[in-house]
Amino acid sequence: VDRNGYIGFVQSGWANLERREPVRDNHIFQIGSITKMMAALTAWSMIQEGKLSANARLSTLMPELAIANGGDITLQHLLNHTSGLPDNAPLFPEGGLWSGFTPGAHWAYCNLGYGIIGKIIERADGRSFQDALEARVLRPLAMAQTLPAIRVGDRARYAQGYEPHFNDRANPRPGPMTQAPWIDADFAAGCVASTAPDMALFLRFLIGLAQGRGGPVLPDAAAAQFMAISTPGWGEGAAYGNGIARVTVDGRRYLHHTGGMLSFSSALHVDAEAGIAAFASSNVGGLNYRPRDVTVYACQLLN
């Protein structure tokens, strides 16, 4: 997409290999951790209403969590992956949780942190994370085909997901693939599934957000504040804040995230200065693959 109204779709390959069903732009793909952008926007819409505070301590927001060395963790630490919490630990492990460093001192990617953010949103908004996300982000952006939770009842609308046929060895590319099992998901770290047209709407919103325009989600002043928050992280020379990575590729600065689920992989890049953005998703998992080169190349072509 670009900021002036252009939207282009490229479909390639099969939504269902066995039936030779081509991918269509209305097939639903799981976007994985790109969900974190939407979860952060949901939290910040509540911050503007006074229902949450970015500086509120986790010990106050969820006092039932036992976290060794975690007394100073705030909501903003969770949003920035600077809490020190372990990445994929359960919420209530035997012996409690822990923080591996002083909150705010370092950066470490943490799915658990965003899972906790979902619980905080539910408690403060008086409804499920899915309902809050839909009301505060998806509906205002007219993302009517986007699902805020991955549920087996919607499975017929999805592209079929695939994984390598052999999971006990390195796999060639291309190589034999098999249909992947289905897993429901409602955790705020990666529970959204969407279509290409809906993600085009989200990309255009991100272009405006990078310029301090919150559209129907945040007041402009709050959008500028939301985008100003970042800390070194994600990779060398990169930064991260509020669910959004900031990366530089071939001298161009991008807003960025990827998403990997059991049988889907996704990526997006937003060149805010040029006013262009690209999203890609593939119905394949298990290869440690993300289509980040696809979305960078799309932005380069648009430029």
C-alpha positions in Angstrom: 0.0 0.0 0.0 0.9 3.7 -0.1 -0.5 6.6 1.8 -2.3 8.0 -1.3 -4.7 5.1 -1.9 -2.8 2.5 -3.9 -3.3 -1.1 -2.8 -1.8 -4.0 -4.7 -2.3 -7.7 -4.0 -0.1 -10.6 -5.1 -1.3 -14.1 -4.6 0.9 -17.1 -5.2 0.6 -20.8 -4.5 -2.1 -22.9 -2.8 -4.5 -22.4 0.0 -5.0 -26.2 -0.1 -2.3 -28.2 -1.8 -4.3 -31.4 -2.0 -7.3 -29.8 -3.5 -5.2 -27.5 -5.7 -7.2 -24.5 -4.3 -5.4 -21.3 -5.1 -4.8 -18.6 -2.5 -7.3 -15.8 -2.6 -7.1 -12.4 -0.9 -10.1 -13.4 1.3 -8.3 -16.4 2.8 -7.5 -15.9 6.5 -3.9 -16.2 7.6 -2.6 -16.2 11.2 -0.4 -13.1 11.7 1.4 -14.4 14.9 3.3 -11.8 16.8 2.2 -8.9 14.6 -0.7 -9.2 17.1 1.6 -7.4 19.6 1.2 -4.1 17.7 -2.6 -4.4 18.1 -2.3 -5.4 21.7 -0.2 -2.4 22.4 -2.6 -0.1 20.7 -5.5 -1.6 22.7 -3.6 -0.9 26.0 -2.7 2.6 24.9 -6.3 3.4 24.0 -7.1 2.5 27.6 -4.3 4.6 28.9 -5.9 7.6 27.2 -9.1 6.9 29.0 -7.4 6.6 32.4 -8.2 2.9 32.7 -4.5 2.1 32.7 -1.2 3.8 33.3 1.9 3.0 31.3 3.9 3.4 34.6 1.7 1.2 36.7 3.5 -1.6 38.4 2.7 -5.2 37.5 2.6 -5.9 41.3 -0.4 -3.6 41.4 -2.1 -4.6 38.2 -1.8 -8.3 38.9 -0.8 -8.8 42.6 -1.5 -12.6 42.4 1.7 -13.0 40.3 4.7 -14.0 42.3 7.8 -12.6 40.4 11.3 -12.8 42.0 13.2 -9.6 41.3 10.2 -8.2 39.5 8.8 -5.7 41.9 9.7 -2.8 39.6 8.1 -4.2 36.3 5.7 -1.7 34.8 3.1 -2.1 32.0 5.5 -0.1 29.7 8.3 -2.6 30.4 6.0 -5.4 29.3 5.1 -3.4 26.1 8.8 -2.9 25.3 10.1 -6.4 26.2 12.3 -4.9 28.9 10.7 -6.7 31.9 13.3 -9.4 32.2 10.5 -12.1 32.4 11.2 -15.4 30.6 10.0 -15.6 27.0 7.6 -18.6 27.1 7.1 -19.6 30.7 3.6 -20.4 32.0 1.8 -17.7 33.9 1.9 -19.6 37.2 4.9 -22.0 37.2 5.8 -23.9 40.3 7.9 -21.6 42.5 6.7 -18.5 40.7 8.1 -16.3 37.9 11.3 -14.4 37.9 13.0 -11.4 36.2 16.5 -12.0 34.8 17.6 -8.4 35.0 16.6 -5.1 36.5 13.5 -4.1 34.6 14.3 -1.5 31.9 18.0 -2.3 31.9 18.1 -4.7 28.9 15.9 -6.0 26.1 14.7 -9.6 25.8 11.8 -10.7 23.6 9.0 -12.0 25.8 5.7 -13.7 24.7 4.8 -14.2 28.3 4.9 -10.4 28.8 2.3 -9.8 26.1 0.2 -12.7 27.5 0.1 -10.8 30.8 -0.8 -7.6 28.9 -3.9 -9.4 27.6 -4.9 -10.3 31.2 -4.3 -6.7 32.3 -6.5 -5.4 29.5 -9.3 -7.9 30.4 -9.2 -6.9 34.1 -9.2 -3.1 33.4 -11.7 -3.1 30.6 -14.2 -5.6 32.1 -14.3 -7.8 29.0 -12.2 -10.3 27.2 -9.0 -9.3 25.4 -10.7 -10.3 22.2 -13.7 -8.0 22.7 -11.5 -5.1 23.8 -9.2 -5.5 20.8 -12.2 -5.7 18.4 -13.9 -2.7 19.9 -10.7 -0.5 20.3 -8.7 -1.4 17.1 -10.3 -3.7 14.6 -13.8 -2.2 14.4 -12.5 1.5 14.3 -10.2 0.5 11.4 -13.0 -1.4 9.6 -11.1 -4.6 9.7 -14.3 -6.6 9.5 -12.8 -9.9 8.3 -10.1 -10.0 11.0 -10.5 -12.5 13.8 -9.3 -11.5 17.3 -8.9 -15.2 18.4 -8.0 -18.4 16.5 -10.9 -20.8 16.9 -11.5 -24.1 15.2 -15.1 -23.0 14.3 -13.5 -20.6 11.7 -11.2 -23.1 10.2 -13.0 -23.3 6.9 -12.1 -19.7 6.2 -8.4 -20.2 6.6 -5.8 -21.3 4.1 -4.6 -24.8 5.2 -1.4 -24.6 7.1 1.6 -26.9 6.3 4.7 -28.0 8.1 7.7 -30.2 7.0 6.8 -33.8 6.6 9.8 -34.8 8.7 10.4 -33.0 12.0 13.4 -35.0 13.1 15.9 -33.7 10.6 17.0 -30.7 8.6 14.6 -30.1 5.7 15.5 -29.0 2.2 13.7 -26.1 0.6 11.5 -26.9 -1.2 10.8 -30.3 0.4 7.9 -32.6 1.3 5.2 -30.9 3.4 2.2 -32.2 5.3 -0.9 -30.6 6.7 -0.2 -29.1 10.2 -2.4 -29.8 13.2 -4.8 -27.1 14.3 -4.4 -25.2 17.6 -6.8 -22.6 19.1 -5.2 -19.5 20.4 -6.4 -16.5 22.5 -3.2 -15.1 24.0 -2.4 -11.5 23.3 1.1 -12.4 22.1 -0.2 -13.9 18.8 -3.9 -14.7 18.5 -5.0 -12.5 15.5 -5.8 -13.9 12.0 -6.5 -11.7 9.1 -7.0 -11.3 5.4 -4.8 -9.3 2.9 -7.4 -6.5 2.4 -7.8 -6.0 6.1 -4.0 -6.0 6.6 -3.8 -3.3 3.9 -6.1 -1.2 6.1 -3.8 -1.8 9.0 -0.7 -0.9 7.0 -2.2 2.4 5.9 -3.1 3.2 9.5 0.6 2.4 10.5 1.8 4.9 7.9 -0.3 7.6 9.5 0.6 6.5 13.0 4.3 7.0 12.2 3.4 10.6 11.3 1.6 11.1 14.6 -1.9 10.5 13.3 -3.9 8.2 15.5 -6.9 8.0 13.2 -9.9 6.4 15.0 -7.7 4.5 17.5 -5.7 7.2 19.4 -5.8 11.0 19.7 -3.0 12.5 17.6 -1.1 13.6 20.7 -1.3 10.1 22.1 -0.2 8.6 18.8 2.9 10.8 18.8 3.7 9.8 22.3 3.1 6.1 21.5 5.5 6.2 18.6 8.2 8.2 20.5 8.7 5.3 23.0 11.5 2.9 22.0 14.5 1.2 23.5 17.5 -0.6 21.9 16.4 -4.1 21.0 15.3 -6.6 18.3 18.7 -6.6 16.6 21.9 -4.8 16.1 21.2 -1.1 15.5 17.5 -1.7 15.9 15.0 -0.5 18.5 11.6 -1.6 19.9 8.7 0.0 21.6 5.0 -0.7 22.0 5.0 -3.8 19.9 6.9 -2.2 17.0 10.5 -2.8 15.9 12.5 0.0 14.2 15.0 -1.4 11.7 17.2 -0.1 9.0 17.6 -2.0 5.7 19.8 -0.7 2.9 19.8 2.8 4.4 15.9 3.0 4.7 14.2 3.1 8.1 11.3 0.8 8.6 8.7 0.0 11.3 8.7 -3.8 11.4 7.4 -7.0 12.9 7.2 -10.7 12.0 4.9 -13.4 13.2 5.4 -17.2 13.4 2.7 -19.7 14.3 2.6 -23.4 14.0 1.8 -23.4 10.3 1.9 -19.7 9.3 4.6 -17.1 8.9 4.2 -13.4 8.4 6.1 -10.1 8.2 5.4 -6.4 7.6 7.6 -3.4 6.8 6.5 0.3 6.9 8.6 3.0 5.2 6.9 5.9 6.9 9.1 8.5 5.2 8.2 7.3 1.8 4.6 6.6 2.8 4.6 2.9 1.7 4.2 -0.4 3.4 4.0 -4.1 2.7 2.6 -7.2 4.5 3.2 -10.9 3.5 2.0 -14.2 5.0 2.7 -17.8 4.0 0.7 -20.9 5.1 3.9 -22.8 6.1 5.6 -23.2 9.4 8.4 -25.3 11.0 11.2 -23.9 8.8 12.1 -20.9 11.0 11.0 -18.8 8.0 9.6 -15.3 8.0 8.8 -13.5 4.7 10.7 -10.4 5.7 12.7 -10.3 2.5 9.4 -10.3 0.6 8.1 -7.3 2.4 11.4 -5.4 2.2 11.6 -6.1 -1.6 8.0 -4.9 -2.0 8.8 -1.6 -0.3 11.9 -1.3 -2.5 9.8 -1.8 -5.6 7.2 0.7 -4.5 10.0 3.2 -3.8 
